[in-house]
Amino acid sequence: MVCNVLIHGFGGCPKELKHLNAYLLQRGLVTYIITLAGHGGTKRDLHKTSYKDWLKSAHAEVAQLVGRYDKVNLIGFSMGGLICVRLAQKFKINRIVLINTPVFFWNIPLITKRIFKDLLGGKRDNINYFLKSTFRVSLKSSIDFLKILFTTLPTLKHIRNKTLILQCLDDETVYYRSAFYLKRVLGKKAKLHLFKGGCHLVFVNDIILRDKYNECVYKFVKDVH
């Protein structure tokens, strides 16, 4: 039997992936969502943990699943993708899916364009979103995110798993160039799908792309050979 493990992003929670999880379950796949240490609660809860705690909590969960299932696929959203890369080097993993996974973050040209458009139009949605994203975590937690990013990138070359990379071009948090970097380092074993439009929280805020992402993930992980 195959288990598909879903890992949410930095400062997030399993709700980020609830639609993908439901989609996979409806098609008969086995899924398991990990809640990283310190996540899913308050800003203070996250502040009390470090990137080592996040990795340790994911490691403990996957260690149990690898022992229970014949094959395990890892599906990571945003920072969750970086954690998948680390786990794939510790355990025998079948396939990996990297969804809007960062190498380069903050698409400044896109953010600036959206904020300017909002100012002219008298709307504040994108401005408020950017401000909330900036201050919803502590400086310490942000530094821990950078630590997991910069300690993971050098290990990408060791990945031997078949990998699917999904990235939308209008992701305001993760610059789409990240996907090209991942594809270049992972090489022929990786498939890259780019999508026009979208946003970072694609499973939450973009119904059209959400369905396309769901379908891509399903087609990739259902083939376990």
GROMACS elastic network, one bead per residue, 0.5 to 0.9 nm:
[ bonds ]
;  ai    aj funct       b0    kb
    1    30     6  0.82871   500
    1    68     6  0.88672   500
    1    69     6  0.56133   500
    1    70     6  0.52861   500
    1    71     6  0.65815   500
    1    72     6  0.87580   500
    2    29     6  0.77491   500
    2    30     6  0.66716   500
    2    31     6  0.87237   500
    2    69     6  0.59398   500
    2    70     6  0.59125   500
    2    72     6  0.56737   500
    2    73     6  0.74705   500
    2   222     6  0.88822   500
    2   224     6  0.77477   500
    3    29     6  0.74551   500
    3    30     6  0.50495   500
    3    31     6  0.55833   500
    3    32     6  0.70887   500
    3    65     6  0.76242   500
    3    66     6  0.86497   500
    3    69     6  0.64171   500
    3    70     6  0.81123   500
    3    71     6  0.64322   500
    3    73     6  0.62910   500
    3    74     6  0.86368   500
    4    24     6  0.88014   500
    4    29     6  0.75133   500
    4    30     6  0.60398   500
    4    32     6  0.62113   500
    4    33     6  0.84837   500
    4    71     6  0.86490   500
    4    72     6  0.58628   500
    4    74     6  0.60087   500
    4    75     6  0.69771   500
    4   221     6  0.77478   500
    5    30     6  0.86523   500
    5    31     6  0.57813   500
    5    33     6  0.57682   500
    5    34     6  0.71798   500
    5    62     6  0.79302   500
    5    65     6  0.87347   500
    5    72     6  0.71055   500
    5    73     6  0.60666   500
    5    75     6  0.58490   500
    5    76     6  0.81775   500
    6    14     6  0.81511   500
    6    17     6  0.74193   500
    6    20     6  0.89499   500
    6    21     6  0.77425   500
    6    31     6  0.72648   500
    6    32     6  0.61250   500
    6    34     6  0.62545   500
    6    73     6  0.86617   500
    6    74     6  0.63115   500
    6    76     6  0.58448   500
    6    77     6  0.78183   500
    6    80     6  0.81141   500
    7    13     6  0.85863   500
    7    14     6  0.73790   500
    7    17     6  0.80964   500
    7    32     6  0.88222   500
    7    33     6  0.61195   500
    7    34     6  0.54188   500
    7    35     6  0.71644   500
    7    36     6  0.78156   500
    7    58     6  0.82430   500
    7    74     6  0.77432   500
    7    75     6  0.62500   500
    7    77     6  0.62288   500
    7    78     6  0.88149   500
    7    79     6  0.84526   500
    7    81     6  0.74205   500
    7    83     6  0.79513   500
    7    84     6  0.77619   500
    8    11     6  0.86474   500
    8    12     6  0.62318   500
    8    13     6  0.57534   500
    8    14     6  0.57366   500
    8    15     6  0.82348   500
    8    16     6  0.64573   500
    8    17     6  0.67571   500
    8    33     6  0.80658   500
    8    34     6  0.73979   500
    8    35     6  0.72783   500
    8    36     6  0.77845   500
    8    75     6  0.88038   500
    8    76     6  0.62792   500
    8    77     6  0.52242   500
    8    78     6  0.70639   500
    8    79     6  0.72280   500
    8    80     6  0.50976   500
    8    81     6  0.82880   500
    9    12     6  0.52325   500
    9    13     6  0.70573   500
    9    14     6  0.86651   500
    9    16     6  0.79255   500
    9    36     6  0.88290   500
    9    76     6  0.75975   500
    9    77     6  0.54604   500
    9    81     6  0.78998   500
    9   101     6  0.87879   500
   10    13     6  0.82923   500
   10    36     6  0.89200   500
   10    39     6  0.79827   500
   10    77     6  0.89989   500
   10    78     6  0.71482   500
   10    79     6  0.54371   500
   10    80     6  0.72611   500
   10   142     6  0.89110   500
   10   145     6  0.71817   500
   11    38     6  0.84302   500
   11    39     6  0.59144   500
   11    40     6  0.75063   500
   11    41     6  0.89571   500
   11    43     6  0.80936   500
   11    46     6  0.71667   500
   11   136     6  0.80242   500
   11   137     6  0.69377   500
   11   141     6  0.85394   500
   12    15     6  0.79330   500
   12    16     6  0.69044   500
   12    35     6  0.89395   500
   12    36     6  0.89083   500
   12    39     6  0.62383   500
   12    40     6  0.62240   500
   12    41     6  0.89006   500
   13    16     6  0.60363   500
   13    17     6  0.81403   500
   13    34     6  0.87232   500
   13    35     6  0.63568   500
   13    36     6  0.78422   500
   13    39     6  0.60637   500
   13    41     6  0.83353   500
   14    17     6  0.55476   500
   14    18     6  0.64170   500
   14    33     6  0.64665   500
   14    34     6  0.71389   500
   14    35     6  0.63348   500
   14    40     6  0.76038   500
   15    19     6  0.80873   500
   15    40     6  0.88782   500
   15   204     6  0.83180   500
   16    19     6  0.78448   500
   16    20     6  0.87251   500
   16    77     6  0.83090   500
   16   201     6  0.70627   500
   16   202     6  0.86195   500
   16   203     6  0.64550   500
   16   204     6  0.62849   500
   17    20     6  0.53294   500
   17    21     6  0.60449   500
   17    22     6  0.86210   500
   17    33     6  0.83346   500
   17    77     6  0.78792   500
   17   203     6  0.63943   500
   17   204     6  0.79057   500
   18    22     6  0.60744   500
   18    23     6  0.85477   500
   18    33     6  0.89325   500
   18   203     6  0.79261   500
   18   204     6  0.85794   500
   19    22     6  0.51107   500
   19    23     6  0.61268   500
   19    24     6  0.87019   500
   19   203     6  0.63326   500
   19   204     6  0.77499   500
   19   210     6  0.79529   500
   19   211     6  0.89021   500
   19   214     6  0.81020   500
   20    23     6  0.50352   500
   20    24     6  0.62743   500
   20    25     6  0.85970   500
   20   203     6  0.70544   500
   20   210     6  0.79141   500
   20   211     6  0.84745   500
   20   213     6  0.81516   500
   20   214     6  0.55911   500
   20   217     6  0.84512   500
   20   218     6  0.89224   500
   21    24     6  0.53158   500
   21    25     6  0.61743   500
   21    26     6  0.86384   500
   21    31     6  0.67878   500
   21    32     6  0.82667   500
   21    33     6  0.80156   500
   21   214     6  0.87942   500
   22    25     6  0.50726   500
   22    26     6  0.60612   500
   22    27     6  0.87094   500
   23    26     6  0.52825   500
   23    27     6  0.66059   500
   23   211     6  0.87560   500
   23   214     6  0.66533   500
   23   215     6  0.83838   500
   23   218     6  0.81685   500
   24    27     6  0.52564   500
   24    28     6  0.66531   500
   24    29     6  0.54728   500
   24    30     6  0.75594   500
   24    31     6  0.73209   500
   24   214     6  0.77842   500
   24   215     6  0.89674   500
   24   217     6  0.85961   500
   24   218     6  0.64301   500
   25    28     6  0.51872   500
   25    29     6  0.51639   500
   25    30     6  0.63990   500
   25    31     6  0.68373   500
   26    29     6  0.74593   500
   27   218     6  0.84168   500
   29   218     6  0.87479   500
   29   222     6  0.76482   500
   32    65     6  0.89092   500
   34    57     6  0.84586   500
   34    58     6  0.67084   500
   34    61     6  0.71591   500
   34    62     6  0.86943   500
   35    38     6  0.84197   500
   35    39     6  0.65662   500
   35    40     6  0.71093   500
   35    54     6  0.89436   500
   35    57     6  0.80854   500
   35    58     6  0.78211   500
   36    39     6  0.55322   500
   36    40     6  0.79953   500
   36    53     6  0.80655   500
   36    54     6  0.52274   500
   36    55     6  0.77340   500
   36    56     6  0.86946   500
   36    57     6  0.59335   500
   36    58     6  0.62665   500
   37    40     6  0.85105   500
   37    45     6  0.87361   500
   37    46     6  0.76931   500
   37    49     6  0.69026   500
   37    50     6  0.85413   500
   37    51     6  0.89148   500
   37    53     6  0.59982   500
   37    54     6  0.50353   500
   37    55     6  0.82848   500
   37    56     6  0.81657   500
   37    57     6  0.58108   500
   37    58     6  0.81343   500
   38    41     6  0.68891   500
   38    42     6  0.81915   500
   38    43     6  0.86896   500
   38    44     6  0.84927   500
   38    45     6  0.50635   500
   38    47     6  0.74910   500
   38    48     6  0.70413   500
   38    49     6  0.56988   500
   38    50     6  0.83707   500
   38    53     6  0.81037   500
   38    54     6  0.74905   500
   39    42     6  0.75873   500
   39    43     6  0.85171   500
   39    45     6  0.70017   500
   39    46     6  0.57161   500
   39    49     6  0.89601   500
   39    54     6  0.85908   500
   40    45     6  0.85037   500
   40    46     6  0.84297   500
   41    44     6  0.81437   500
   41    45     6  0.60594   500
   41    46     6  0.74056   500
   42    45     6  0.51007   500
   42    46     6  0.65933   500
   42    47     6  0.86823   500
   43    46     6  0.52899   500
   43    47     6  0.61819   500
   43    48     6  0.88594   500
   43   136     6  0.66332   500
   43   137     6  0.56213   500
   43   138     6  0.69883   500
   44    48     6  0.63085   500
   44   137     6  0.83644   500
   44   138     6  0.80774   500
   45    48     6  0.54009   500
   45    49     6  0.70841   500
   46    49     6  0.55164   500
   46    50     6  0.78917   500
   46   137     6  0.75802   500
   46   138     6  0.82119   500
   46   141     6  0.68357   500
   47    50     6  0.74527   500
   47   137     6  0.75262   500
   47   138     6  0.62929   500
   47   139     6  0.85795   500
   47   140     6  0.66072   500
   47   141     6  0.56101   500
   48   141     6  0.85895   500
   49    52     6  0.79938   500
   49    53     6  0.59536   500
   49    54     6  0.75039   500
   49   141     6  0.79178   500
   50    53     6  0.51891   500
   50    54     6  0.65925   500
   50    55     6  0.88743   500
   50   140     6  0.84115   500
   50   141     6  0.70401   500
   50   144     6  0.60289   500
   50   145     6  0.86560   500
   51    55     6  0.62658   500
   51    56     6  0.84909   500
   51   141     6  0.80463   500
   51   144     6  0.52181   500
   51   145     6  0.66196   500
   51   147     6  0.72079   500
   51   148     6  0.61787   500
   52    55     6  0.51425   500
   52    56     6  0.59706   500
   52    57     6  0.85778   500
   52   144     6  0.84938   500
   52   148     6  0.82177   500
   53    57     6  0.60684   500
   53    58     6  0.86027   500
   54    57     6  0.53763   500
   54    58     6  0.64172   500
   54    59     6  0.86150   500
   54    83     6  0.84937   500
   55    58     6  0.52539   500
   55    59     6  0.60017   500
   55    60     6  0.86415   500
   55    83     6  0.66620   500
   55    86     6  0.81581   500
   55    87     6  0.83478   500
   55   148     6  0.87325   500
   56    60     6  0.61789   500
   56    61     6  0.87619   500
   57    60     6  0.52526   500
   57    61     6  0.64636   500
   57    62     6  0.88155   500
   58    61     6  0.52505   500
   58    62     6  0.61836   500
   58    63     6  0.84630   500
   58    83     6  0.77677   500
   58    84     6  0.88891   500
   58    87     6  0.79651   500
   59    62     6  0.53224   500
   59    63     6  0.59553   500
   59    64     6  0.87969   500
   59    87     6  0.66438   500
   59    90     6  0.83752   500
   60    63     6  0.52153   500
   60    64     6  0.66975   500
   61    64     6  0.55410   500
   61    65     6  0.65849   500
   61    66     6  0.89231   500
   62    66     6  0.59989   500
   62    67     6  0.85471   500
   62    72     6  0.85509   500
   62    87     6  0.79303   500
   62    91     6  0.82010   500
   63    66     6  0.54020   500
   63    67     6  0.65819   500
   63    91     6  0.75390   500
   64    67     6  0.53194   500
   64    68     6  0.65114   500
   64    69     6  0.89806   500
   65    68     6  0.50114   500
   65    69     6  0.60415   500
   65    71     6  0.89871   500
   65    72     6  0.74576   500
   66    69     6  0.55930   500
   66    70     6  0.73248   500
   66    71     6  0.70611   500
   66    72     6  0.63760   500
   66    91     6  0.75073   500
   66    92     6  0.75136   500
   66    93     6  0.80430   500
   67    70     6  0.79436   500
   68    71     6  0.89083   500
   69    72     6  0.67401   500
   71    92     6  0.81018   500
   71    93     6  0.68103   500
   71    94     6  0.59244   500
   71    95     6  0.89016   500
   71   224     6  0.79493   500
   72    92     6  0.78796   500
   72    93     6  0.54413   500
   72    94     6  0.55509   500
   72    95     6  0.73501   500
   73    93     6  0.61282   500
   73    94     6  0.52936   500
   73    96     6  0.58368   500
   73    97     6  0.79305   500
   73   221     6  0.69329   500
   73   224     6  0.87489   500
   74    81     6  0.83847   500
   74    84     6  0.59790   500
   74    85     6  0.87903   500
   74    87     6  0.85354   500
   74    88     6  0.80804   500
   74    93     6  0.73722   500
   74    94     6  0.78985   500
   74    95     6  0.63480   500
   74    97     6  0.62226   500
   74    98     6  0.85710   500
   75    80     6  0.77527   500
   75    81     6  0.69317   500
   75    84     6  0.70745   500
   75    95     6  0.84229   500
   75    96     6  0.58454   500
   75    98     6  0.63353   500
   75    99     6  0.76266   500
   75   217     6  0.83578   500
   76    79     6  0.72220   500
   76    82     6  0.73779   500
   76    83     6  0.73322   500
   76    84     6  0.60039   500
   76    85     6  0.88992   500
   76    96     6  0.78183   500
   76    97     6  0.60823   500
   76    98     6  0.52885   500
   76    99     6  0.60385   500
   76   100     6  0.87030   500
   76   101     6  0.77323   500
   77    81     6  0.53609   500
   77    82     6  0.86240   500
   77    97     6  0.83303   500
   77    98     6  0.63103   500
   77   100     6  0.61800   500
   77   101     6  0.62807   500
   78    81     6  0.55567   500
   78    82     6  0.74420   500
   78    98     6  0.74639   500
   78    99     6  0.59597   500
   78   100     6  0.50349   500
   78   102     6  0.60453   500
   78   174     6  0.79116   500
   78   200     6  0.82158   500
   79    82     6  0.51687   500
   79    83     6  0.65752   500
   79    84     6  0.87635   500
   79   100     6  0.85206   500
   79   101     6  0.60041   500
   79   102     6  0.66464   500
   79   145     6  0.79378   500
   79   148     6  0.84500   500
   79   149     6  0.78749   500
   80    83     6  0.50276   500
   80    84     6  0.62239   500
   80    85     6  0.87894   500
   80    98     6  0.80012   500
   80    99     6  0.84194   500
   80   101     6  0.75066   500
   81    85     6  0.64385   500
   81    86     6  0.88770   500
   81    96     6  0.83819   500
   81    97     6  0.72467   500
   81    99     6  0.66034   500
   81   100     6  0.80494   500
   81   101     6  0.54925   500
   81   102     6  0.81344   500
   82    85     6  0.51442   500
   82    86     6  0.65814   500
   82    87     6  0.88408   500
   82    98     6  0.79817   500
   82   101     6  0.69349   500
   82   102     6  0.78301   500
   82   148     6  0.75530   500
   82   149     6  0.68819   500
   82   152     6  0.64900   500
   82   153     6  0.81454   500
   83    86     6  0.50825   500
   83    87     6  0.61933   500
   83    88     6  0.85846   500
   83   148     6  0.81116   500
   83   152     6  0.80715   500
   84    87     6  0.50524   500
   84    88     6  0.60333   500
   84    89     6  0.87939   500
   84    96     6  0.70603   500
   84    97     6  0.82250   500
   84    98     6  0.79686   500
   85    88     6  0.52526   500
   85    89     6  0.68102   500
   85    96     6  0.78944   500
   85    98     6  0.88054   500
   85   152     6  0.73422   500
   85   153     6  0.89684   500
   85   155     6  0.78530   500
   85   156     6  0.68811   500
   85   159     6  0.72250   500
   86    89     6  0.55146   500
   86    90     6  0.69143   500
   86   152     6  0.67427   500
   86   155     6  0.76777   500
   86   156     6  0.85384   500
   87    90     6  0.51041   500
   87    91     6  0.61718   500
   87    92     6  0.88799   500
   87    93     6  0.81354   500
   88    91     6  0.54798   500
   88    92     6  0.67037   500
   88    93     6  0.56028   500
   88    94     6  0.85802   500
   88    95     6  0.87716   500
   88    96     6  0.80073   500
   88   159     6  0.71638   500
   88   160     6  0.87365   500
   88   161     6  0.78569   500
   89    92     6  0.77857   500
   89    93     6  0.83459   500
   89   155     6  0.85155   500
   89   158     6  0.74680   500
   89   159     6  0.69586   500
   89   160     6  0.89632   500
   90    93     6  0.86823   500
   93    96     6  0.77709   500
   93   161     6  0.73358   500
   94   161     6  0.65340   500
   94   162     6  0.75577   500
   94   221     6  0.89947   500
   94   224     6  0.74180   500
   94   225     6  0.86934   500
   95   161     6  0.56266   500
   95   162     6  0.52739   500
   95   163     6  0.59285   500
   95   164     6  0.81700   500
   95   220     6  0.84296   500
   95   221     6  0.70101   500
   95   224     6  0.80054   500
   96   161     6  0.67366   500
   96   162     6  0.64756   500
   96   164     6  0.63676   500
   96   165     6  0.86268   500
   96   221     6  0.84113   500
   97   162     6  0.87025   500
   97   163     6  0.56386   500
   97   165     6  0.60572   500
   97   166     6  0.77451   500
   97   217     6  0.72096   500
   97   220     6  0.83577   500
   97   221     6  0.83924   500
   98   101     6  0.57702   500
   98   163     6  0.73940   500
   98   164     6  0.61111   500
   98   166     6  0.62426   500
   98   167     6  0.84871   500
   98   179     6  0.89411   500
   99   102     6  0.89760   500
   99   164     6  0.82282   500
   99   165     6  0.60866   500
   99   167     6  0.62002   500
   99   213     6  0.86287   500
  100   165     6  0.78407   500
  100   166     6  0.61036   500
  100   168     6  0.70995   500
  100   171     6  0.76777   500
  100   173     6  0.88130   500
  100   174     6  0.64662   500
  100   175     6  0.87293   500
  100   176     6  0.79629   500
  100   178     6  0.82634   500
  100   179     6  0.76674   500
  100   200     6  0.66838   500
  100   201     6  0.86989   500
  100   202     6  0.86946   500
  101   165     6  0.81904   500
  101   166     6  0.82096   500
  101   167     6  0.76837   500
  101   174     6  0.69237   500
  101   178     6  0.71409   500
  101   179     6  0.73958   500
  101   182     6  0.88186   500
  102   105     6  0.59246   500
  102   149     6  0.78063   500
  102   173     6  0.82852   500
  102   174     6  0.52878   500
  102   175     6  0.73147   500
  102   176     6  0.85235   500
  102   178     6  0.57894   500
  102   179     6  0.79716   500
  103   149     6  0.71925   500
  103   150     6  0.86715   500
  103   153     6  0.77302   500
  103   174     6  0.74768   500
  103   175     6  0.78223   500
  103   177     6  0.79491   500
  103   179     6  0.79063   500
  103   181     6  0.74558   500
  103   182     6  0.79003   500
  104   107     6  0.82220   500
  104   173     6  0.88661   500
  104   174     6  0.61672   500
  104   175     6  0.54331   500
  104   176     6  0.78656   500
  104   177     6  0.68648   500
  104   178     6  0.54104   500
  105   108     6  0.86719   500
  105   172     6  0.82136   500
  105   173     6  0.55765   500
  105   175     6  0.51695   500
  105   176     6  0.86346   500
  105   178     6  0.79615   500
  106   109     6  0.87757   500
  106   110     6  0.86960   500
  106   111     6  0.77957   500
  106   171     6  0.84547   500
  106   172     6  0.58984   500
  106   174     6  0.55149   500
  106   175     6  0.59009   500
  107   110     6  0.55169   500
  107   111     6  0.61767   500
  107   112     6  0.86445   500
  107   170     6  0.81937   500
  107   171     6  0.71146   500
  107   172     6  0.50257   500
  107   173     6  0.59985   500
  107   174     6  0.63204   500
  107   176     6  0.78641   500
  108   112     6  0.59158   500
  108   113     6  0.84259   500
  108   172     6  0.75148   500
  108   173     6  0.86756   500
  108   175     6  0.83582   500
  109   112     6  0.52240   500
  109   113     6  0.61519   500
  109   114     6  0.86839   500
  109   172     6  0.89489   500
  110   113     6  0.50990   500
  110   114     6  0.61823   500
  110   115     6  0.86015   500
  110   170     6  0.70912   500
  110   171     6  0.82992   500
  110   172     6  0.63695   500
  111   114     6  0.51868   500
  111   115     6  0.60996   500
  111   116     6  0.85030   500
  111   126     6  0.79244   500
  111   127     6  0.87096   500
  111   130     6  0.79723   500
  111   172     6  0.60530   500
  111   173     6  0.86861   500
  112   115     6  0.51902   500
  112   116     6  0.60201   500
  112   117     6  0.84602   500
  113   116     6  0.52074   500
  113   117     6  0.60859   500
  113   118     6  0.85743   500
  114   117     6  0.50468   500
  114   118     6  0.60961   500
  114   119     6  0.86133   500
  114   126     6  0.64866   500
  114   127     6  0.81477   500
  115   119     6  0.61467   500
  115   120     6  0.86875   500
  115   123     6  0.87830   500
  115   124     6  0.78082   500
  115   125     6  0.85982   500
  115   126     6  0.59476   500
  115   127     6  0.56720   500
  115   130     6  0.88394   500
  116   119     6  0.50932   500
  116   120     6  0.63189   500
  116   121     6  0.85548   500
  117   120     6  0.52483   500
  117   121     6  0.60799   500
  117   122     6  0.84663   500
  117   123     6  0.81713   500
  118   122     6  0.57752   500
  118   124     6  0.58335   500
  118   125     6  0.73819   500
  118   126     6  0.69546   500
  118   127     6  0.75085   500
  119   122     6  0.51553   500
  119   123     6  0.61411   500
  119   124     6  0.70332   500
  119   127     6  0.85708   500
  120   123     6  0.77352   500
  121   124     6  0.87078   500
  123   126     6  0.79187   500
  123   127     6  0.83357   500
  124   127     6  0.51403   500
  124   128     6  0.59459   500
  124   129     6  0.84340   500
  125   128     6  0.53350   500
  125   129     6  0.61298   500
  125   130     6  0.86858   500
  126   130     6  0.60895   500
  126   131     6  0.85815   500
  127   130     6  0.52462   500
  127   131     6  0.62644   500
  127   132     6  0.86369   500
  128   131     6  0.51320   500
  128   132     6  0.60571   500
  128   133     6  0.84904   500
  129   132     6  0.51984   500
  129   133     6  0.60866   500
  129   134     6  0.85808   500
  130   133     6  0.51101   500
  130   134     6  0.61647   500
  130   135     6  0.88260   500
  130   172     6  0.89191   500
  131   134     6  0.50909   500
  131   135     6  0.63422   500
  131   136     6  0.84036   500
  132   135     6  0.53872   500
  132   136     6  0.56305   500
  133   136     6  0.55733   500
  133   137     6  0.78745   500
  133   173     6  0.89242   500
  134   137     6  0.73042   500
  135   138     6  0.70102   500
  135   139     6  0.86914   500
  137   140     6  0.82165   500
  137   141     6  0.62232   500
  137   142     6  0.67772   500
  138   141     6  0.52092   500
  138   142     6  0.63203   500
  138   143     6  0.87282   500
  139   142     6  0.50157   500
  139   143     6  0.62196   500
  139   144     6  0.86344   500
  140   143     6  0.51214   500
  140   144     6  0.62748   500
  140   145     6  0.87333   500
  141   145     6  0.62711   500
  141   146     6  0.87554   500
  142   145     6  0.50179   500
  142   146     6  0.64373   500
  142   147     6  0.87361   500
  143   146     6  0.50199   500
  143   147     6  0.62417   500
  143   148     6  0.88138   500
  144   148     6  0.63681   500
  144   149     6  0.85922   500
  145   148     6  0.52942   500
  145   149     6  0.62169   500
  145   150     6  0.87140   500
  146   150     6  0.60235   500
  146   151     6  0.83753   500
  147   150     6  0.53272   500
  147   151     6  0.59478   500
  147   152     6  0.83231   500
  148   151     6  0.52913   500
  148   152     6  0.59395   500
  148   153     6  0.86555   500
  149   152     6  0.53054   500
  149   153     6  0.63067   500
  150   153     6  0.55737   500
  150   154     6  0.74363   500
  151   154     6  0.64718   500
  151   155     6  0.75243   500
  152   155     6  0.53798   500
  152   156     6  0.68224   500
  153   156     6  0.55187   500
  153   157     6  0.83185   500
  154   157     6  0.68184   500
  154   158     6  0.85837   500
  155   158     6  0.56122   500
  155   159     6  0.74762   500
  156   159     6  0.55781   500
  156   182     6  0.79544   500
  156   185     6  0.67693   500
  156   186     6  0.67924   500
  157   160     6  0.82333   500
  157   185     6  0.61306   500
  157   186     6  0.63627   500
  158   186     6  0.85346   500
  159   162     6  0.86202   500
  159   163     6  0.89410   500
  159   186     6  0.69655   500
  160   163     6  0.86363   500
  160   186     6  0.80322   500
  160   189     6  0.72616   500
  161   189     6  0.68678   500
  161   190     6  0.82201   500
  162   188     6  0.87474   500
  162   189     6  0.50055   500
  162   190     6  0.58137   500
  162   191     6  0.80795   500
  163   186     6  0.81080   500
  163   189     6  0.62843   500
  163   191     6  0.62614   500
  163   192     6  0.86161   500
  163   220     6  0.87967   500
  164   189     6  0.87129   500
  164   190     6  0.56788   500
  164   192     6  0.61333   500
  164   193     6  0.78314   500
  164   216     6  0.86952   500
  164   217     6  0.78460   500
  164   220     6  0.73003   500
  165   179     6  0.66719   500
  165   182     6  0.77699   500
  165   183     6  0.74655   500
  165   190     6  0.70084   500
  165   191     6  0.59667   500
  165   193     6  0.61957   500
  165   194     6  0.83531   500
  166   179     6  0.74171   500
  166   191     6  0.85244   500
  166   192     6  0.61473   500
  166   193     6  0.50628   500
  166   194     6  0.61147   500
  166   195     6  0.78762   500
  166   213     6  0.74177   500
  166   216     6  0.84307   500
  166   217     6  0.87439   500
  167   170     6  0.88730   500
  167   171     6  0.77078   500
  167   174     6  0.87028   500
  167   176     6  0.63975   500
  167   178     6  0.84559   500
  167   179     6  0.63110   500
  167   192     6  0.80234   500
  167   193     6  0.65296   500
  167   194     6  0.50855   500
  167   195     6  0.63193   500
  167   198     6  0.89599   500
  167   200     6  0.87563   500
  168   171     6  0.56401   500
  168   176     6  0.67271   500
  168   193     6  0.84402   500
  168   194     6  0.55393   500
  168   196     6  0.58947   500
  168   197     6  0.61944   500
  168   198     6  0.55729   500
  168   199     6  0.67329   500
  168   200     6  0.76757   500
  168   202     6  0.83159   500
  168   209     6  0.85499   500
  169   172     6  0.86315   500
  169   175     6  0.77822   500
  169   176     6  0.54738   500
  169   177     6  0.88039   500
  169   194     6  0.67417   500
  169   195     6  0.59895   500
  169   196     6  0.53665   500
  169   197     6  0.57083   500
  169   198     6  0.68922   500
  169   199     6  0.79590   500
  170   173     6  0.89606   500
  170   174     6  0.88982   500
  170   175     6  0.81933   500
  170   176     6  0.76170   500
  170   195     6  0.84801   500
  170   196     6  0.69106   500
  170   198     6  0.53254   500
  170   199     6  0.54878   500
  170   200     6  0.78186   500
  171   174     6  0.56729   500
  171   175     6  0.64406   500
  171   176     6  0.68366   500
  171   197     6  0.77015   500
  171   198     6  0.62145   500
  171   201     6  0.82313   500
  171   202     6  0.84670   500
  172   175     6  0.68052   500
  172   176     6  0.88994   500
  172   198     6  0.89813   500
  172   199     6  0.61403   500
  172   200     6  0.61011   500
  173   199     6  0.80236   500
  173   200     6  0.59169   500
  174   177     6  0.83254   500
  174   178     6  0.70880   500
  174   200     6  0.68945   500
  175   178     6  0.58894   500
  175   179     6  0.82795   500
  176   179     6  0.57168   500
  176   180     6  0.74135   500
  176   194     6  0.84182   500
  177   180     6  0.52318   500
  177   181     6  0.64093   500
  177   182     6  0.88035   500
  178   181     6  0.51098   500
  178   182     6  0.62664   500
  178   183     6  0.86736   500
  179   182     6  0.51216   500
  179   183     6  0.61579   500
  179   184     6  0.85636   500
  179   192     6  0.73325   500
  179   193     6  0.87298   500
  179   194     6  0.82168   500
  180   183     6  0.51008   500
  180   184     6  0.60609   500
  180   185     6  0.86674   500
  180   192     6  0.80333   500
  181   184     6  0.51437   500
  181   185     6  0.62816   500
  181   186     6  0.85498   500
  182   185     6  0.53446   500
  182   186     6  0.59801   500
  182   187     6  0.82352   500
  182   190     6  0.84238   500
  182   192     6  0.88897   500
  183   186     6  0.52019   500
  183   187     6  0.56584   500
  183   188     6  0.80456   500
  183   189     6  0.87466   500
  183   190     6  0.60839   500
  183   191     6  0.72816   500
  183   192     6  0.66029   500
  184   187     6  0.52956   500
  184   188     6  0.85941   500
  184   190     6  0.88044   500
  186   189     6  0.64011   500
  186   190     6  0.58721   500
  187   190     6  0.58514   500
  187   191     6  0.86299   500
  188   191     6  0.74920   500
  193   216     6  0.86364   500
  195   198     6  0.73487   500
  195   209     6  0.77446   500
  195   212     6  0.89051   500
  196   209     6  0.88369   500
  197   209     6  0.83250   500
  198   201     6  0.83879   500
  198   202     6  0.62313   500
  198   205     6  0.83072   500
  198   206     6  0.62208   500
  198   208     6  0.85623   500
  198   209     6  0.64815   500
  198   210     6  0.88370   500
  199   202     6  0.53952   500
  199   205     6  0.73483   500
  199   206     6  0.71258   500
  200   203     6  0.85492   500
  200   205     6  0.84775   500
  201   204     6  0.54385   500
  201   205     6  0.59294   500
  201   206     6  0.76546   500
  202   205     6  0.54558   500
  202   206     6  0.51161   500
  202   207     6  0.77138   500
  202   209     6  0.66685   500
  202   210     6  0.57943   500
  202   213     6  0.83484   500
  203   206     6  0.62760   500
  203   207     6  0.71533   500
  203   209     6  0.77456   500
  203   211     6  0.82623   500
  203   213     6  0.80626   500
  203   214     6  0.85176   500
  204   207     6  0.75110   500
  204   210     6  0.76905   500
  205   210     6  0.81805   500
  206   209     6  0.56301   500
  206   210     6  0.57618   500
  206   211     6  0.87567   500
  207   211     6  0.64842   500
  207   212     6  0.89331   500
  208   211     6  0.56796   500
  208   212     6  0.67955   500
  208   213     6  0.89627   500
  209   213     6  0.60081   500
  209   214     6  0.84027   500
  210   213     6  0.51553   500
  210   214     6  0.60654   500
  210   215     6  0.86283   500
  211   215     6  0.61680   500
  211   216     6  0.86461   500
  212   215     6  0.51948   500
  212   216     6  0.62397   500
  212   217     6  0.86840   500
  213   216     6  0.51634   500
  213   217     6  0.61830   500
  213   218     6  0.85528   500
  214   217     6  0.52948   500
  214   218     6  0.61236   500
  214   219     6  0.86853   500
  215   218     6  0.51173   500
  215   219     6  0.61520   500
  215   220     6  0.85780   500
  216   219     6  0.53524   500
  216   220     6  0.62549   500
  216   221     6  0.87905   500
  217   220     6  0.52091   500
  217   221     6  0.62029   500
  217   222     6  0.84415   500
  218   221     6  0.54243   500
  218   222     6  0.58461   500
  218   223     6  0.87165   500
  219   222     6  0.55589   500
  219   223     6  0.68748   500
  220   223     6  0.60384   500
  220   224     6  0.83362   500
  221   224     6  0.62878   500
  222   225     6  0.89616   500
